[in-house]
Every structure is written in structure tokens, then in C-alpha cells.
Amino acid sequence: MLAHTYRRQLHEHALDQYGYITTRDAADLGIPPVEVRKIAARGGLTHIARGLFRFDDIPHTGREGFMEAVLRVGEGAVLTADAVLSLHDLALANPRKIRVAATRQVRAALPPTIDARERHVDPKDLTVFEGIPTTTVARALLDARGLIMTERLLEAARQAMRRGLLLRREGEQVIRTLESA
């Protein structure tokens, strides 16, 4: 039988977060945050930013950047606009910066690849996609106006309906709103 160590508990939790673990996650698991730093000092866990670490042995999937952006910004952060569309492979979105909405002003030093803005997002426009907190696809399509050409957004809305990411009624409303802009 395997011992139930702090490392194992953190590793199991990190599997659901693309390899990332925060000191807040550790505290929620009943593990003193100092233990995370000790594990990192012993190897196999890389310090990414203040309170954020990644297990080296958890394979990359291509979605780590999205999860890292949300975790760096902190509690209540969600992907928004073209970042959500990129996550869903819609509108040929490939943003240079991952846009994140935060419930509070972000004071953390962020890399230039993350654009975090304080913004209240209506709870009905929030969801989680493959473990990553995001706005809904409908909200993301509307938020991406001015960032992505309208024709691409319209095609993305149609594609999202075909893939079941938008209900038909919801998709038709998004399309009407995009066409009227």
C-alpha cells in the first residue's frame, strides 16, 4: 500500500489542474504551504510564481498556459474573450496574450503573455471547461468583438452550435448581436 504523503496528495490534486498546484490548494487539502516549498526544494516540483508550482512529471497537453494564467491571477479569475475561443479552437483565435477577467484589481507581476483586467462577469456567463474557469462561449464571442473579425466570430458561433457548445437559441441570439454591431 502506498503511503499517503503530502507529495502524493498534491500530485493527485495537480493532475486535475494540468500539473499546477498552489499554496492555497495545499492549505485547502490541510497541507501547510511551507511543505510545498520544501517539496519543490527537493526537486520534481518547479516554482512558477508566488504561491504557484508545477509538477515536472505531469505531461503537457497544450492547455497549461490557460490554467497557469488563471492560477497566476488568483481566486475568481476566468478566461475571457479570444482566450476562451482559442481554448475551444474557434474563430482561428491564437491570441498573443491570454485575457483573464479578475474579480479584483490584480497586483501580481504577470508575464507579458497574460492580460488581466478587473471585471465583474455575470454568474450566468461563467463556466468551467476541462477544469479551467472561463466565461461561456456565448459571452466570449461577444467579448471578442473588436479583437477578431466579425466574419470569423459569426462562423465561430455557427461552429459552436454544431459542436454543442451553444444552444441553438443562444447561438442565434449571439449571431443577431454580432450582425447588428
Legacy VTK file of the C-alpha trace (Angstrom):
# vtk DataFile Version 3.0
C-alpha trace
ASCII
DATASET POLYDATA
POINTS 181 float
0.000 0.000 0.000
1.282 3.453 -0.920
1.877 5.981 1.830
-0.454 8.969 1.767
2.268 11.627 1.672
1.939 15.366 1.160
3.663 14.986 -2.224
1.182 12.316 -3.333
-1.824 14.367 -2.180
-0.559 17.450 -4.012
0.313 15.425 -7.113
-3.183 13.920 -7.260
-4.714 17.392 -6.988
-2.340 18.769 -9.630
-3.480 16.115 -12.120
-6.797 17.980 -12.371
-5.003 21.304 -12.906
-2.626 20.436 -15.761
0.185 19.821 -13.276
-0.224 23.028 -11.268
-0.634 23.354 -7.530
-0.961 26.479 -5.422
-0.185 27.068 -1.784
-3.909 27.827 -1.418
-4.686 24.342 -2.803
-2.279 22.895 -0.242
-3.978 24.752 2.605
-7.382 23.537 1.341
-6.008 19.988 1.472
-4.811 20.527 5.042
-1.162 20.700 3.998
0.931 23.548 5.391
2.038 25.789 2.483
5.659 25.572 3.707
5.564 21.869 2.792
5.007 22.777 -0.871
8.178 24.855 -0.839
10.057 22.000 0.836
8.891 19.539 -1.818
9.966 21.979 -4.538
13.391 22.321 -2.929
13.811 18.524 -3.116
13.038 18.500 -6.863
10.269 17.408 -9.193
8.135 20.453 -8.425
9.032 23.709 -10.165
8.314 27.128 -8.666
6.432 29.154 -11.315
5.329 32.272 -9.454
4.497 33.320 -5.927
2.367 30.513 -4.490
2.268 28.603 -7.815
4.159 25.405 -8.626
4.075 22.719 -11.349
4.912 19.028 -11.113
7.565 18.241 -13.712
6.333 14.690 -14.366
2.779 15.618 -15.403
2.645 15.657 -19.217
1.899 18.839 -21.136
-1.351 18.952 -23.106
-1.165 22.389 -24.719
-3.683 23.833 -22.270
-1.239 24.548 -19.442
-0.895 28.199 -20.427
-4.609 28.792 -19.908
-4.627 27.156 -16.480
-1.436 28.937 -15.469
-2.905 32.318 -16.467
-5.997 31.783 -14.317
-3.971 30.495 -11.351
-1.453 33.351 -11.581
-4.242 35.927 -11.484
-5.804 34.222 -8.483
-9.083 33.279 -6.923
-12.147 34.158 -9.005
-10.172 34.618 -12.242
-11.633 33.334 -15.526
-10.504 33.211 -19.141
-12.375 35.608 -21.366
-12.794 36.756 -24.979
-10.337 35.329 -27.529
-8.632 33.151 -24.881
-11.875 31.188 -24.468
-12.279 30.907 -28.233
-8.705 29.652 -28.548
-9.307 27.095 -25.795
-12.279 25.792 -27.807
-10.459 26.012 -31.166
-12.932 28.584 -32.501
-12.554 31.637 -34.774
-8.952 30.743 -35.602
-8.123 32.567 -32.386
-4.468 32.488 -31.420
-4.080 35.408 -29.035
-0.644 36.791 -28.207
-1.967 37.468 -24.714
-4.264 35.278 -22.654
-7.095 37.513 -21.466
-8.254 36.939 -17.919
-11.086 38.643 -16.049
-10.488 39.102 -12.330
-12.959 39.909 -9.571
-10.456 42.314 -8.044
-7.554 44.506 -9.102
-4.556 42.351 -9.985
-1.382 43.446 -8.233
0.746 40.406 -9.006
3.552 40.793 -11.503
2.364 38.911 -14.570
4.313 37.857 -17.649
3.580 39.842 -20.824
1.603 36.873 -22.176
-1.209 37.449 -19.647
-3.625 40.390 -19.838
-5.593 40.516 -16.584
-8.299 43.099 -16.054
-10.629 43.722 -13.174
-14.102 42.955 -14.433
-17.383 41.769 -12.997
-18.736 38.870 -15.047
-22.367 37.931 -14.526
-22.508 34.483 -12.861
-24.745 33.212 -15.693
-21.817 33.863 -18.064
-19.366 31.712 -16.086
-18.482 28.070 -16.644
-15.629 25.604 -16.328
-14.228 23.872 -19.413
-11.951 20.883 -18.829
-11.104 22.166 -15.372
-10.347 25.740 -16.464
-12.648 28.563 -15.273
-13.911 30.546 -18.273
-16.710 32.703 -19.494
-19.276 30.901 -21.630
-18.651 30.614 -25.350
-21.555 32.997 -25.984
-20.033 35.643 -23.687
-16.567 35.067 -25.208
-17.881 35.568 -28.742
-19.444 38.874 -27.747
-16.370 39.944 -25.764
-14.098 39.209 -28.736
-15.734 41.902 -30.882
-13.006 44.283 -31.939
-10.341 41.638 -31.357
-11.400 39.202 -34.075
-13.066 39.957 -37.415
-16.873 39.777 -37.296
-16.959 37.184 -40.108
-14.761 34.843 -38.052
-16.914 35.368 -34.967
-20.083 34.593 -36.944
-18.551 31.393 -38.317
-17.312 30.513 -34.827
-20.857 30.929 -33.450
-22.203 28.575 -36.136
-19.429 26.083 -35.469
-20.062 26.290 -31.713
-23.745 25.458 -32.308
-22.805 22.462 -34.469
-20.399 21.229 -31.776
-22.950 21.684 -28.982
-21.043 24.494 -27.285
-24.006 26.840 -27.820
-27.689 26.024 -27.687
-29.451 26.917 -30.922
-31.476 29.750 -29.368
-28.380 31.118 -27.640
-26.301 30.868 -30.818
-28.934 32.619 -32.904
-29.032 35.465 -30.365
-25.232 35.783 -30.487
-25.319 35.837 -34.292
-28.004 38.568 -34.317
-25.980 40.640 -31.856
-22.767 40.214 -33.867
-24.506 41.095 -37.133
-26.030 44.251 -35.665
-22.690 45.560 -34.392
LINES 1 182
181 0 1 2 3 4 5 6 7 8 9 10 11 12 13 14 15 16 17 18 19 20 21 22 23 24 25 26 27 28 29 30 31 32 33 34 35 36 37 38 39 40 41 42 43 44 45 46 47 48 49 50 51 52 53 54 55 56 57 58 59 60 61 62 63 64 65 66 67 68 69 70 71 72 73 74 75 76 77 78 79 80 81 82 83 84 85 86 87 88 89 90 91 92 93 94 95 96 97 98 99 100 101 102 103 104 105 106 107 108 109 110 111 112 113 114 115 116 117 118 119 120 121 122 123 124 125 126 127 128 129 130 131 132 133 134 135 136 137 138 139 140 141 142 143 144 145 146 147 148 149 150 151 152 153 154 155 156 157 158 159 160 161 162 163 164 165 166 167 168 169 170 171 172 173 174 175 176 177 178 179 180
